[in-house]
Amino acid sequence: MHRFLKAWRRQGKGREFSARIVNYADDFVILSRGHAAQALEWTRGAMRKLAKESDVEKLTPHGWKKHFAAEVAAQRDSILARLAAAN
C-alpha cells in the first residue's frame, strides 16, 4: 500500500485527477471531482504493476459486494439471534 501511495504522490495523480486519497491500513478511497473513471483506470494499472491482482477485484462496487457479503450476513445473523433470544 505504501508503494501505491508513494507512486500516487510522486506522479502528481492527486492534481491530475482532482482527487484525494483517504486511507486506513490496507484500505483506501479515492475522492475525485470529475475524473473518477481515469483515477480508477490508473489505480487498476498501478495495482497490477505492484502485483496485487487479488486487490483489483475489490476496486469495483461489484467487488465490494462480494468482499463484504459474508461479513454483512454474519452481522445480520448475530442481530437476528439476539432479537430472537430477547423474545
C-alpha positions as CSV (number, residue, x, y, z in Angstrom):
1,M,0.0,0.0,0.0
2,H,2.8,2.4,0.8
3,R,4.3,1.9,-2.6
4,F,1.0,2.7,-4.2
5,L,0.5,5.9,-2.2
6,K,4.1,6.9,-2.9
7,A,3.6,6.5,-6.7
8,W,0.4,8.5,-6.5
9,R,2.1,11.4,-4.8
10,R,5.3,11.3,-6.9
11,Q,3.4,11.2,-10.2
12,G,1.1,14.0,-9.2
13,K,-2.1,12.0,-9.6
14,G,-4.0,14.0,-7.0
15,R,-3.7,17.1,-9.1
16,E,-4.2,15.3,-12.4
17,F,-7.4,13.7,-11.3
18,S,-8.6,16.5,-8.9
19,A,-8.6,13.8,-6.3
20,R,-7.6,12.9,-2.7
21,I,-6.9,9.5,-1.2
22,V,-8.2,8.6,2.2
23,N,-6.5,5.5,3.5
24,Y,-6.6,3.4,6.6
25,A,-4.4,0.3,7.0
26,D,-4.7,-1.6,3.7
27,D,-7.9,0.1,2.5
28,F,-8.4,3.4,0.7
29,V,-11.0,5.5,-1.1
30,I,-10.2,7.9,-3.9
31,L,-12.3,11.1,-3.8
32,S,-12.3,12.7,-7.2
33,R,-14.1,15.6,-8.8
34,G,-15.0,14.6,-12.4
35,H,-12.1,12.2,-13.1
36,A,-13.2,9.1,-11.2
37,A,-13.0,6.8,-14.2
38,Q,-9.5,7.9,-15.1
39,A,-8.4,7.6,-11.4
40,L,-9.9,4.1,-11.3
41,E,-8.1,3.1,-14.5
42,W,-4.8,4.3,-13.3
43,T,-5.3,2.6,-9.9
44,R,-6.0,-0.7,-11.5
45,G,-2.9,-0.4,-13.6
46,A,-0.8,0.6,-10.6
47,M,-2.1,-2.3,-8.5
48,R,-1.3,-4.8,-11.3
49,K,2.2,-3.4,-11.5
50,L,2.6,-3.8,-7.8
51,A,1.5,-7.5,-8.1
52,K,-1.7,-7.1,-6.2
53,E,-4.0,-8.8,-8.7
54,S,-6.3,-10.0,-5.9
55,D,-7.0,-6.5,-4.7
56,V,-8.1,-5.3,-8.2
57,E,-11.4,-7.1,-7.8
58,K,-12.1,-5.0,-4.7
59,L,-11.9,-1.8,-6.7
60,T,-15.4,-2.0,-8.1
61,P,-18.8,-1.9,-6.3
62,H,-19.4,-5.5,-7.5
63,G,-16.2,-6.5,-5.8
64,W,-17.3,-4.7,-2.6
65,K,-20.5,-6.7,-2.5
66,K,-18.6,-10.0,-2.9
67,H,-15.9,-8.9,-0.4
68,F,-18.3,-7.8,2.4
69,A,-21.3,-10.2,1.8
70,A,-20.1,-12.8,4.3
71,E,-19.4,-10.1,6.9
72,V,-22.8,-8.5,6.4
73,A,-24.5,-11.8,6.6
74,A,-22.8,-12.7,9.9
75,Q,-23.7,-9.4,11.4
76,R,-27.3,-9.8,10.3
77,D,-27.5,-13.4,11.7
78,S,-26.0,-12.2,15.0
79,I,-28.6,-9.4,15.4
80,L,-31.4,-11.7,14.5
81,A,-30.2,-14.3,17.0
82,R,-30.1,-11.7,19.8
83,L,-33.6,-10.4,18.9
84,A,-34.9,-14.0,19.0
85,A,-33.3,-14.7,22.3
86,A,-34.8,-11.4,23.8
87,N,-38.3,-12.6,22.9
